[in-house]
Amino acid sequence: MVNKIISVVLEKRNEEAPSFQEILTKHGCIIKIRLGVHEIEGCANKGLIILVVHGNQEEVDKLINDLKNEPTVKLNTLDIE
């Protein structure tokens, strides 16, 4: 099994939230922690989401690929052993 932290930046949070949420729902069984952060003042359009995932390599790779296919999503991963 694979454990990873995935940090995701949504450049256009207000526009991308629905499709991003669909991806998270699709892969919900492997997402153990989800933390979303955005600026409160002015309700910035940029958002940061931190995911902790646990699943087999194929499941985790599918989630990462789905996230990478979103047009303005930037992500980084960190393996946890």
PyMOL Python script that loads the backbone (N, CA, C, O; Angstrom):
from pymol import cmd

cmd.read_pdbstr("""\
ATOM      1  N   MET A   1       0.838  -1.186   0.000  1.00  0.00           N
ATOM      2  CA  MET A   1       0.000   0.000   0.000  1.00  0.00           C
ATOM      3  C   MET A   1       0.882   1.249   0.000  1.00  0.00           C
ATOM      4  O   MET A   1       2.007   1.244   0.501  1.00  0.00           O
ATOM      5  N   VAL A   2       0.341   2.303  -0.571  1.00  0.00           N
ATOM      6  CA  VAL A   2       1.058   3.561  -0.734  1.00  0.00           C
ATOM      7  C   VAL A   2       0.426   4.621   0.156  1.00  0.00           C
ATOM      8  O   VAL A   2      -0.798   4.739   0.223  1.00  0.00           O
ATOM      9  N   ASN A   3       1.260   5.385   0.834  1.00  0.00           N
ATOM     10  CA  ASN A   3       0.818   6.542   1.612  1.00  0.00           C
ATOM     11  C   ASN A   3       1.472   7.780   1.020  1.00  0.00           C
ATOM     12  O   ASN A   3       2.691   7.820   0.855  1.00  0.00           O
ATOM     13  N   LYS A   4       0.675   8.785   0.702  1.00  0.00           N
ATOM     14  CA  LYS A   4       1.201  10.018   0.116  1.00  0.00           C
ATOM     15  C   LYS A   4       0.478  11.219   0.680  1.00  0.00           C
ATOM     16  O   LYS A   4      -0.681  11.146   1.088  1.00  0.00           O
ATOM     17  N   ILE A   5       1.201  12.335   0.689  1.00  0.00           N
ATOM     18  CA  ILE A   5       0.587  13.643   0.888  1.00  0.00           C
ATOM     19  C   ILE A   5       0.577  14.302  -0.484  1.00  0.00           C
ATOM     20  O   ILE A   5       1.598  14.338  -1.170  1.00  0.00           O
ATOM     21  N   ILE A   6      -0.565  14.818  -0.877  1.00  0.00           N
ATOM     22  CA  ILE A   6      -0.696  15.513  -2.156  1.00  0.00           C
ATOM     23  C   ILE A   6      -1.127  16.940  -1.855  1.00  0.00           C
ATOM     24  O   ILE A   6      -2.168  17.168  -1.240  1.00  0.00           O
ATOM     25  N   SER A   7      -0.319  17.894  -2.294  1.00  0.00           N
ATOM     26  CA  SER A   7      -0.718  19.297  -2.158  1.00  0.00           C
ATOM     27  C   SER A   7      -1.181  19.778  -3.529  1.00  0.00           C
ATOM     28  O   SER A   7      -0.514  19.568  -4.541  1.00  0.00           O
ATOM     29  N   VAL A   8      -2.334  20.424  -3.532  1.00  0.00           N
ATOM     30  CA  VAL A   8      -2.959  20.858  -4.781  1.00  0.00           C
ATOM     31  C   VAL A   8      -3.255  22.347  -4.689  1.00  0.00           C
ATOM     32  O   VAL A   8      -3.813  22.813  -3.695  1.00  0.00           O
ATOM     33  N   VAL A   9      -2.883  23.089  -5.716  1.00  0.00           N
ATOM     34  CA  VAL A   9      -3.251  24.495  -5.813  1.00  0.00           C
ATOM     35  C   VAL A   9      -4.247  24.631  -6.955  1.00  0.00           C
ATOM     36  O   VAL A   9      -3.971  24.251  -8.092  1.00  0.00           O
ATOM     37  N   LEU A  10      -5.411  25.181  -6.626  1.00  0.00           N
ATOM     38  CA  LEU A  10      -6.411  25.504  -7.644  1.00  0.00           C
ATOM     39  C   LEU A  10      -6.247  26.978  -7.973  1.00  0.00           C
ATOM     40  O   LEU A  10      -6.467  27.830  -7.113  1.00  0.00           O
ATOM     41  N   GLU A  11      -5.869  27.286  -9.190  1.00  0.00           N
ATOM     42  CA  GLU A  11      -5.668  28.678  -9.591  1.00  0.00           C
ATOM     43  C   GLU A  11      -6.995  29.424  -9.725  1.00  0.00           C
ATOM     44  O   GLU A  11      -7.069  30.623  -9.457  1.00  0.00           O
ATOM     45  N   LYS A  12      -8.036  28.713 -10.139  1.00  0.00           N
ATOM     46  CA  LYS A  12      -9.358  29.325 -10.321  1.00  0.00           C
ATOM     47  C   LYS A  12     -10.367  28.543  -9.484  1.00  0.00           C
ATOM     48  O   LYS A  12     -11.234  27.848 -10.013  1.00  0.00           O
ATOM     49  N   ARG A  13     -10.233  28.674  -8.181  1.00  0.00           N
ATOM     50  CA  ARG A  13     -11.020  27.895  -7.227  1.00  0.00           C
ATOM     51  C   ARG A  13     -12.516  27.975  -7.486  1.00  0.00           C
ATOM     52  O   ARG A  13     -13.202  26.953  -7.463  1.00  0.00           O
ATOM     53  N   ASN A  14     -13.028  29.167  -7.731  1.00  0.00           N
ATOM     54  CA  ASN A  14     -14.473  29.338  -7.909  1.00  0.00           C
ATOM     55  C   ASN A  14     -14.995  28.607  -9.138  1.00  0.00           C
ATOM     56  O   ASN A  14     -16.120  28.108  -9.126  1.00  0.00           O
ATOM     57  N   GLU A  15     -14.195  28.537 -10.197  1.00  0.00           N
ATOM     58  CA  GLU A  15     -14.616  27.870 -11.422  1.00  0.00           C
ATOM     59  C   GLU A  15     -14.375  26.368 -11.378  1.00  0.00           C
ATOM     60  O   GLU A  15     -15.164  25.598 -11.925  1.00  0.00           O
ATOM     61  N   GLU A  16     -13.295  25.945 -10.733  1.00  0.00           N
ATOM     62  CA  GLU A  16     -12.879  24.548 -10.777  1.00  0.00           C
ATOM     63  C   GLU A  16     -13.434  23.691  -9.652  1.00  0.00           C
ATOM     64  O   GLU A  16     -13.310  22.467  -9.694  1.00  0.00           O
ATOM     65  N   ALA A  17     -14.032  24.296  -8.665  1.00  0.00           N
ATOM     66  CA  ALA A  17     -14.488  23.536  -7.497  1.00  0.00           C
ATOM     67  C   ALA A  17     -15.412  22.372  -7.854  1.00  0.00           C
ATOM     68  O   ALA A  17     -15.216  21.281  -7.319  1.00  0.00           O
ATOM     69  N   PRO A  18     -16.411  22.542  -8.731  1.00  0.00           N
ATOM     70  CA  PRO A  18     -17.305  21.410  -9.024  1.00  0.00           C
ATOM     71  C   PRO A  18     -16.582  20.205  -9.646  1.00  0.00           C
ATOM     72  O   PRO A  18     -16.796  19.073  -9.211  1.00  0.00           O
ATOM     73  N   SER A  19     -15.738  20.431 -10.647  1.00  0.00           N
ATOM     74  CA  SER A  19     -15.051  19.294 -11.274  1.00  0.00           C
ATOM     75  C   SER A  19     -14.001  18.707 -10.330  1.00  0.00           C
ATOM     76  O   SER A  19     -13.777  17.497 -10.327  1.00  0.00           O
ATOM     77  N   PHE A  20     -13.359  19.557  -9.533  1.00  0.00           N
ATOM     78  CA  PHE A  20     -12.391  19.078  -8.547  1.00  0.00           C
ATOM     79  C   PHE A  20     -13.091  18.194  -7.515  1.00  0.00           C
ATOM     80  O   PHE A  20     -12.575  17.140  -7.144  1.00  0.00           O
ATOM     81  N   GLN A  21     -14.257  18.621  -7.057  1.00  0.00           N
ATOM     82  CA  GLN A  21     -15.017  17.841  -6.081  1.00  0.00           C
ATOM     83  C   GLN A  21     -15.422  16.484  -6.657  1.00  0.00           C
ATOM     84  O   GLN A  21     -15.413  15.482  -5.942  1.00  0.00           O
ATOM     85  N   GLU A  22     -15.776  16.445  -7.941  1.00  0.00           N
ATOM     86  CA  GLU A  22     -16.120  15.169  -8.586  1.00  0.00           C
ATOM     87  C   GLU A  22     -14.945  14.199  -8.534  1.00  0.00           C
ATOM     88  O   GLU A  22     -15.127  13.008  -8.281  1.00  0.00           O
ATOM     89  N   ILE A  23     -13.745  14.707  -8.773  1.00  0.00           N
ATOM     90  CA  ILE A  23     -12.552  13.857  -8.716  1.00  0.00           C
ATOM     91  C   ILE A  23     -12.352  13.323  -7.302  1.00  0.00           C
ATOM     92  O   ILE A  23     -12.078  12.138  -7.117  1.00  0.00           O
ATOM     93  N   LEU A  24     -12.487  14.189  -6.309  1.00  0.00           N
ATOM     94  CA  LEU A  24     -12.310  13.745  -4.922  1.00  0.00           C
ATOM     95  C   LEU A  24     -13.362  12.718  -4.531  1.00  0.00           C
ATOM     96  O   LEU A  24     -13.057  11.757  -3.825  1.00  0.00           O
ATOM     97  N   THR A  25     -14.587  12.909  -4.978  1.00  0.00           N
ATOM     98  CA  THR A  25     -15.653  11.951  -4.679  1.00  0.00           C
ATOM     99  C   THR A  25     -15.360  10.606  -5.340  1.00  0.00           C
ATOM    100  O   THR A  25     -15.535   9.556  -4.721  1.00  0.00           O
ATOM    101  N   LYS A  26     -14.918  10.639  -6.588  1.00  0.00           N
ATOM    102  CA  LYS A  26     -14.588   9.417  -7.338  1.00  0.00           C
ATOM    103  C   LYS A  26     -13.520   8.594  -6.610  1.00  0.00           C
ATOM    104  O   LYS A  26     -13.568   7.364  -6.617  1.00  0.00           O
ATOM    105  N   HIS A  27     -12.568   9.272  -5.991  1.00  0.00           N
ATOM    106  CA  HIS A  27     -11.448   8.595  -5.333  1.00  0.00           C
ATOM    107  C   HIS A  27     -11.560   8.662  -3.804  1.00  0.00           C
ATOM    108  O   HIS A  27     -10.568   8.487  -3.097  1.00  0.00           O
ATOM    109  N   GLY A  28     -12.745   8.911  -3.312  1.00  0.00           N
ATOM    110  CA  GLY A  28     -12.954   9.140  -1.886  1.00  0.00           C
ATOM    111  C   GLY A  28     -12.501   8.022  -0.967  1.00  0.00           C
ATOM    112  O   GLY A  28     -12.134   8.279   0.180  1.00  0.00           O
ATOM    113  N   CYS A  29     -12.521   6.786  -1.448  1.00  0.00           N
ATOM    114  CA  CYS A  29     -12.155   5.658  -0.582  1.00  0.00           C
ATOM    115  C   CYS A  29     -10.678   5.659  -0.190  1.00  0.00           C
ATOM    116  O   CYS A  29     -10.308   5.066   0.824  1.00  0.00           O
ATOM    117  N   ILE A  30      -9.832   6.316  -0.982  1.00  0.00           N
ATOM    118  CA  ILE A  30      -8.407   6.323  -0.634  1.00  0.00           C
ATOM    119  C   ILE A  30      -7.976   7.632   0.023  1.00  0.00           C
ATOM    120  O   ILE A  30      -6.837   7.750   0.476  1.00  0.00           O
ATOM    121  N   ILE A  31      -8.874   8.617   0.079  1.00  0.00           N
ATOM    122  CA  ILE A  31      -8.538   9.901   0.701  1.00  0.00           C
ATOM    123  C   ILE A  31      -8.853   9.817   2.190  1.00  0.00           C
ATOM    124  O   ILE A  31     -10.012   9.676   2.583  1.00  0.00           O
ATOM    125  N   LYS A  32      -7.819   9.906   3.009  1.00  0.00           N
ATOM    126  CA  LYS A  32      -7.993   9.778   4.458  1.00  0.00           C
ATOM    127  C   LYS A  32      -8.130  11.137   5.143  1.00  0.00           C
ATOM    128  O   LYS A  32      -8.836  11.259   6.143  1.00  0.00           O
ATOM    129  N   ILE A  33      -7.459  12.156   4.609  1.00  0.00           N
ATOM    130  CA  ILE A  33      -7.551  13.508   5.165  1.00  0.00           C
ATOM    131  C   ILE A  33      -7.634  14.493   4.007  1.00  0.00           C
ATOM    132  O   ILE A  33      -6.929  14.358   3.007  1.00  0.00           O
ATOM    133  N   ARG A  34      -8.504  15.483   4.158  1.00  0.00           N
ATOM    134  CA  ARG A  34      -8.612  16.564   3.173  1.00  0.00           C
ATOM    135  C   ARG A  34      -8.682  17.873   3.948  1.00  0.00           C
ATOM    136  O   ARG A  34      -9.524  18.042   4.830  1.00  0.00           O
ATOM    137  N   LEU A  35      -7.788  18.793   3.608  1.00  0.00           N
ATOM    138  CA  LEU A  35      -7.763  20.099   4.253  1.00  0.00           C
ATOM    139  C   LEU A  35      -7.729  21.159   3.166  1.00  0.00           C
ATOM    140  O   LEU A  35      -6.814  21.181   2.343  1.00  0.00           O
ATOM    141  N   GLY A  36      -8.716  22.031   3.161  1.00  0.00           N
ATOM    142  CA  GLY A  36      -8.775  23.104   2.177  1.00  0.00           C
ATOM    143  C   GLY A  36      -8.521  24.445   2.834  1.00  0.00           C
ATOM    144  O   GLY A  36      -9.075  24.742   3.893  1.00  0.00           O
ATOM    145  N   VAL A  37      -7.675  25.261   2.201  1.00  0.00           N
ATOM    146  CA  VAL A  37      -7.308  26.561   2.749  1.00  0.00           C
ATOM    147  C   VAL A  37      -7.423  27.607   1.644  1.00  0.00           C
ATOM    148  O   VAL A  37      -6.926  27.409   0.535  1.00  0.00           O
ATOM    149  N   HIS A  38      -8.078  28.713   1.956  1.00  0.00           N
ATOM    150  CA  HIS A  38      -8.076  29.864   1.049  1.00  0.00           C
ATOM    151  C   HIS A  38      -8.158  31.125   1.891  1.00  0.00           C
ATOM    152  O   HIS A  38      -8.527  31.076   3.065  1.00  0.00           O
ATOM    153  N   GLU A  39      -7.814  32.248   1.287  1.00  0.00           N
ATOM    154  CA  GLU A  39      -7.847  33.511   2.015  1.00  0.00           C
ATOM    155  C   GLU A  39      -9.279  33.875   2.365  1.00  0.00           C
ATOM    156  O   GLU A  39     -10.173  33.787   1.523  1.00  0.00           O
ATOM    157  N   ILE A  40      -9.493  34.277   3.591  1.00  0.00           N
ATOM    158  CA  ILE A  40     -10.828  34.678   4.024  1.00  0.00           C
ATOM    159  C   ILE A  40     -11.128  36.092   3.548  1.00  0.00           C
ATOM    160  O   ILE A  40     -12.212  36.364   3.031  1.00  0.00           O
ATOM    161  N   GLU A  41     -10.161  36.991   3.725  1.00  0.00           N
ATOM    162  CA  GLU A  41     -10.370  38.376   3.305  1.00  0.00           C
ATOM    163  C   GLU A  41     -10.358  38.455   1.786  1.00  0.00           C
ATOM    164  O   GLU A  41      -9.384  38.058   1.146  1.00  0.00           O
ATOM    165  N   GLY A  42     -11.417  38.958   1.223  1.00  0.00           N
ATOM    166  CA  GLY A  42     -11.495  39.108  -0.215  1.00  0.00           C
ATOM    167  C   GLY A  42     -11.844  37.837  -0.954  1.00  0.00           C
ATOM    168  O   GLY A  42     -12.005  37.862  -2.175  1.00  0.00           O
ATOM    169  N   CYS A  43     -11.965  36.733  -0.255  1.00  0.00           N
ATOM    170  CA  CYS A  43     -12.325  35.436  -0.847  1.00  0.00           C
ATOM    171  C   CYS A  43     -11.525  35.183  -2.129  1.00  0.00           C
ATOM    172  O   CYS A  43     -12.084  35.141  -3.225  1.00  0.00           O
ATOM    173  N   ALA A  44     -10.226  35.018  -1.974  1.00  0.00           N
ATOM    174  CA  ALA A  44      -9.322  34.818  -3.107  1.00  0.00           C
ATOM    175  C   ALA A  44      -9.771  33.659  -3.975  1.00  0.00           C
ATOM    176  O   ALA A  44     -10.381  32.703  -3.496  1.00  0.00           O
ATOM    177  N   ASN A  45      -9.465  33.756  -5.239  1.00  0.00           N
ATOM    178  CA  ASN A  45      -9.859  32.734  -6.203  1.00  0.00           C
ATOM    179  C   ASN A  45      -8.872  31.569  -6.229  1.00  0.00           C
ATOM    180  O   ASN A  45      -9.125  30.563  -6.891  1.00  0.00           O
ATOM    181  N   LYS A  46      -7.758  31.692  -5.520  1.00  0.00           N
ATOM    182  CA  LYS A  46      -6.749  30.640  -5.476  1.00  0.00           C
ATOM    183  C   LYS A  46      -6.949  29.839  -4.195  1.00  0.00           C
ATOM    184  O   LYS A  46      -7.156  30.414  -3.127  1.00  0.00           O
ATOM    185  N   GLY A  47      -6.888  28.516  -4.300  1.00  0.00           N
ATOM    186  CA  GLY A  47      -7.076  27.677  -3.123  1.00  0.00           C
ATOM    187  C   GLY A  47      -6.001  26.616  -3.003  1.00  0.00           C
ATOM    188  O   GLY A  47      -5.449  26.164  -4.007  1.00  0.00           O
ATOM    189  N   LEU A  48      -5.704  26.219  -1.775  1.00  0.00           N
ATOM    190  CA  LEU A  48      -4.748  25.160  -1.485  1.00  0.00           C
ATOM    191  C   LEU A  48      -5.495  24.024  -0.813  1.00  0.00           C
ATOM    192  O   LEU A  48      -6.220  24.240   0.158  1.00  0.00           O
ATOM    193  N   ILE A  49      -5.321  22.811  -1.328  1.00  0.00           N
ATOM    194  CA  ILE A  49      -5.936  21.623  -0.744  1.00  0.00           C
ATOM    195  C   ILE A  49      -4.818  20.633  -0.448  1.00  0.00           C
ATOM    196  O   ILE A  49      -3.966  20.367  -1.296  1.00  0.00           O
ATOM    197  N   ILE A  50      -4.832  20.098   0.755  1.00  0.00           N
ATOM    198  CA  ILE A  50      -3.857  19.091   1.153  1.00  0.00           C
ATOM    199  C   ILE A  50      -4.610  17.786   1.371  1.00  0.00           C
ATOM    200  O   ILE A  50      -5.579  17.729   2.128  1.00  0.00           O
ATOM    201  N   LEU A  51      -4.143  16.733   0.689  1.00  0.00           N
ATOM    202  CA  LEU A  51      -4.759  15.418   0.796  1.00  0.00           C
ATOM    203  C   LEU A  51      -3.746  14.434   1.370  1.00  0.00           C
ATOM    204  O   LEU A  51      -2.563  14.480   1.032  1.00  0.00           O
ATOM    205  N   VAL A  52      -4.218  13.550   2.234  1.00  0.00           N
ATOM    206  CA  VAL A  52      -3.431  12.401   2.662  1.00  0.00           C
ATOM    207  C   VAL A  52      -4.164  11.190   2.120  1.00  0.00           C
ATOM    208  O   VAL A  52      -5.336  10.969   2.427  1.00  0.00           O
ATOM    209  N   VAL A  53      -3.455  10.395   1.301  1.00  0.00           N
ATOM    210  CA  VAL A  53      -4.097   9.250   0.657  1.00  0.00           C
ATOM    211  C   VAL A  53      -3.401   7.956   1.055  1.00  0.00           C
ATOM    212  O   VAL A  53      -2.206   7.934   1.351  1.00  0.00           O
ATOM    213  N   HIS A  54      -4.181   6.882   1.054  1.00  0.00           N
ATOM    214  CA  HIS A  54      -3.687   5.542   1.377  1.00  0.00           C
ATOM    215  C   HIS A  54      -4.414   4.568   0.461  1.00  0.00           C
ATOM    216  O   HIS A  54      -5.635   4.434   0.533  1.00  0.00           O
ATOM    217  N   GLY A  55      -3.664   3.890  -0.397  1.00  0.00           N
ATOM    218  CA  GLY A  55      -4.268   2.927  -1.318  1.00  0.00           C
ATOM    219  C   GLY A  55      -3.182   2.207  -2.084  1.00  0.00           C
ATOM    220  O   GLY A  55      -1.993   2.425  -1.854  1.00  0.00           O
ATOM    221  N   ASN A  56      -3.606   1.333  -3.010  1.00  0.00           N
ATOM    222  CA  ASN A  56      -2.584   0.669  -3.816  1.00  0.00           C
ATOM    223  C   ASN A  56      -2.054   1.653  -4.858  1.00  0.00           C
ATOM    224  O   ASN A  56      -2.674   2.680  -5.132  1.00  0.00           O
ATOM    225  N   GLN A  57      -0.908   1.325  -5.425  1.00  0.00           N
ATOM    226  CA  GLN A  57      -0.223   2.251  -6.340  1.00  0.00           C
ATOM    227  C   GLN A  57      -1.118   2.664  -7.505  1.00  0.00           C
ATOM    228  O   GLN A  57      -1.127   3.832  -7.893  1.00  0.00           O
ATOM    229  N   GLU A  58      -1.862   1.727  -8.059  1.00  0.00           N
ATOM    230  CA  GLU A  58      -2.729   2.025  -9.203  1.00  0.00           C
ATOM    231  C   GLU A  58      -3.816   3.036  -8.833  1.00  0.00           C
ATOM    232  O   GLU A  58      -4.086   3.964  -9.594  1.00  0.00           O
ATOM    233  N   GLU A  59      -4.434   2.858  -7.673  1.00  0.00           N
ATOM    234  CA  GLU A  59      -5.482   3.789  -7.231  1.00  0.00           C
ATOM    235  C   GLU A  59      -4.929   5.198  -7.028  1.00  0.00           C
ATOM    236  O   GLU A  59      -5.537   6.181  -7.451  1.00  0.00           O
ATOM    237  N   VAL A  60      -3.788   5.282  -6.388  1.00  0.00           N
ATOM    238  CA  VAL A  60      -3.175   6.584  -6.115  1.00  0.00           C
ATOM    239  C   VAL A  60      -2.750   7.254  -7.423  1.00  0.00           C
ATOM    240  O   VAL A  60      -2.938   8.458  -7.595  1.00  0.00           O
ATOM    241  N   ASP A  61      -2.179   6.476  -8.343  1.00  0.00           N
ATOM    242  CA  ASP A  61      -1.779   7.025  -9.641  1.00  0.00           C
ATOM    243  C   ASP A  61      -2.983   7.550 -10.418  1.00  0.00           C
ATOM    244  O   ASP A  61      -2.886   8.588 -11.072  1.00  0.00           O
ATOM    245  N   LYS A  62      -4.112   6.852 -10.358  1.00  0.00           N
ATOM    246  CA  LYS A  62      -5.325   7.311 -11.051  1.00  0.00           C
ATOM    247  C   LYS A  62      -5.791   8.652 -10.493  1.00  0.00           C
ATOM    248  O   LYS A  62      -6.162   9.546 -11.254  1.00  0.00           O
ATOM    249  N   LEU A  63      -5.775   8.795  -9.182  1.00  0.00           N
ATOM    250  CA  LEU A  63      -6.159  10.066  -8.562  1.00  0.00           C
ATOM    251  C   LEU A  63      -5.230  11.184  -9.025  1.00  0.00           C
ATOM    252  O   LEU A  63      -5.692  12.250  -9.432  1.00  0.00           O
ATOM    253  N   ILE A  64      -3.936  10.945  -8.964  1.00  0.00           N
ATOM    254  CA  ILE A  64      -2.963  11.962  -9.366  1.00  0.00           C
ATOM    255  C   ILE A  64      -3.150  12.335 -10.835  1.00  0.00           C
ATOM    256  O   ILE A  64      -3.112  13.517 -11.178  1.00  0.00           O
ATOM    257  N   ASN A  65      -3.350  11.358 -11.697  1.00  0.00           N
ATOM    258  CA  ASN A  65      -3.555  11.644 -13.121  1.00  0.00           C
ATOM    259  C   ASN A  65      -4.831  12.432 -13.356  1.00  0.00           C
ATOM    260  O   ASN A  65      -4.846  13.353 -14.173  1.00  0.00           O
ATOM    261  N   ASP A  66      -5.904  12.087 -12.652  1.00  0.00           N
ATOM    262  CA  ASP A  66      -7.155  12.842 -12.787  1.00  0.00           C
ATOM    263  C   ASP A  66      -6.956  14.294 -12.365  1.00  0.00           C
ATOM    264  O   ASP A  66      -7.464  15.208 -13.015  1.00  0.00           O
ATOM    265  N   LEU A  67      -6.220  14.504 -11.283  1.00  0.00           N
ATOM    266  CA  LEU A  67      -5.959  15.869 -10.821  1.00  0.00           C
ATOM    267  C   LEU A  67      -5.097  16.635 -11.823  1.00  0.00           C
ATOM    268  O   LEU A  67      -5.342  17.814 -12.079  1.00  0.00           O
ATOM    269  N   LYS A  68      -4.095  15.972 -12.388  1.00  0.00           N
ATOM    270  CA  LYS A  68      -3.210  16.626 -13.354  1.00  0.00           C
ATOM    271  C   LYS A  68      -3.942  17.012 -14.637  1.00  0.00           C
ATOM    272  O   LYS A  68      -3.511  17.924 -15.342  1.00  0.00           O
ATOM    273  N   ASN A  69      -5.037  16.331 -14.945  1.00  0.00           N
ATOM    274  CA  ASN A  69      -5.799  16.635 -16.160  1.00  0.00           C
ATOM    275  C   ASN A  69      -6.653  17.890 -16.026  1.00  0.00           C
ATOM    276  O   ASN A  69      -7.183  18.387 -17.020  1.00  0.00           O
ATOM    277  N   GLU A  70      -6.792  18.405 -14.813  1.00  0.00           N
ATOM    278  CA  GLU A  70      -7.525  19.660 -14.631  1.00  0.00           C
ATOM    279  C   GLU A  70      -6.635  20.799 -15.136  1.00  0.00           C
ATOM    280  O   GLU A  70      -5.445  20.833 -14.824  1.00  0.00           O
ATOM    281  N   PRO A  71      -7.197  21.731 -15.910  1.00  0.00           N
ATOM    282  CA  PRO A  71      -6.380  22.716 -16.630  1.00  0.00           C
ATOM    283  C   PRO A  71      -5.461  23.598 -15.785  1.00  0.00           C
ATOM    284  O   PRO A  71      -4.313  23.816 -16.172  1.00  0.00           O
ATOM    285  N   THR A  72      -5.918  24.103 -14.667  1.00  0.00           N
ATOM    286  CA  THR A  72      -5.066  25.039 -13.912  1.00  0.00           C
ATOM    287  C   THR A  72      -4.675  24.501 -12.538  1.00  0.00           C
ATOM    288  O   THR A  72      -4.362  25.272 -11.631  1.00  0.00           O
ATOM    289  N   VAL A  73      -4.694  23.190 -12.389  1.00  0.00           N
ATOM    290  CA  VAL A  73      -4.294  22.565 -11.125  1.00  0.00           C
ATOM    291  C   VAL A  73      -2.782  22.361 -11.123  1.00  0.00           C
ATOM    292  O   VAL A  73      -2.205  21.895 -12.105  1.00  0.00           O
ATOM    293  N   LYS A  74      -2.158  22.714 -10.015  1.00  0.00           N
ATOM    294  CA  LYS A  74      -0.741  22.427  -9.795  1.00  0.00           C
ATOM    295  C   LYS A  74      -0.670  21.504  -8.589  1.00  0.00           C
ATOM    296  O   LYS A  74      -1.370  21.723  -7.600  1.00  0.00           O
ATOM    297  N   LEU A  75       0.169  20.472  -8.658  1.00  0.00           N
ATOM    298  CA  LEU A  75       0.258  19.579  -7.503  1.00  0.00           C
ATOM    299  C   LEU A  75       1.669  19.086  -7.278  1.00  0.00           C
ATOM    300  O   LEU A  75       2.505  19.055  -8.182  1.00  0.00           O
ATOM    301  N   ASN A  76       1.900  18.703  -6.036  1.00  0.00           N
ATOM    302  CA  ASN A  76       3.147  18.077  -5.605  1.00  0.00           C
ATOM    303  C   ASN A  76       2.782  16.887  -4.739  1.00  0.00           C
ATOM    304  O   ASN A  76       1.734  16.876  -4.093  1.00  0.00           O
ATOM    305  N   THR A  77       3.651  15.885  -4.729  1.00  0.00           N
ATOM    306  CA  THR A  77       3.403  14.717  -3.891  1.00  0.00           C
ATOM    307  C   THR A  77       4.610  14.453  -2.999  1.00  0.00           C
ATOM    308  O   THR A  77       5.745  14.802  -3.322  1.00  0.00           O
ATOM    309  N   LEU A  78       4.322  13.830  -1.876  1.00  0.00           N
ATOM    310  CA  LEU A  78       5.353  13.445  -0.926  1.00  0.00           C
ATOM    311  C   LEU A  78       5.020  12.048  -0.434  1.00  0.00           C
ATOM    312  O   LEU A  78       3.936  11.815   0.100  1.00  0.00           O
ATOM    313  N   ASP A  79       5.953  11.115  -0.614  1.00  0.00           N
ATOM    314  CA  ASP A  79       5.743   9.755  -0.124  1.00  0.00           C
ATOM    315  C   ASP A  79       5.925   9.716   1.384  1.00  0.00           C
ATOM    316  O   ASP A  79       6.823  10.357   1.931  1.00  0.00           O
ATOM    317  N   ILE A  80       5.064   8.959   2.047  1.00  0.00           N
ATOM    318  CA  ILE A  80       5.158   8.755   3.488  1.00  0.00           C
ATOM    319  C   ILE A  80       5.453   7.280   3.709  1.00  0.00           C
ATOM    320  O   ILE A  80       4.723   6.415   3.226  1.00  0.00           O
ATOM    321  N   GLU A  81       6.509   6.999   4.429  1.00  0.00           N
ATOM    322  CA  GLU A  81       6.843   5.596   4.684  1.00  0.00           C
ATOM    323  C   GLU A  81       6.731   5.276   6.141  1.00  0.00           C
ATOM    324  O   GLU A  81       6.976   4.139   6.543  1.00  0.00           O
TER     325      GLU A  81
END
""", "prot")
cmd.dss("prot")
cmd.show_as("cartoon", "prot")
cmd.util.cbc("prot")
cmd.orient("prot")
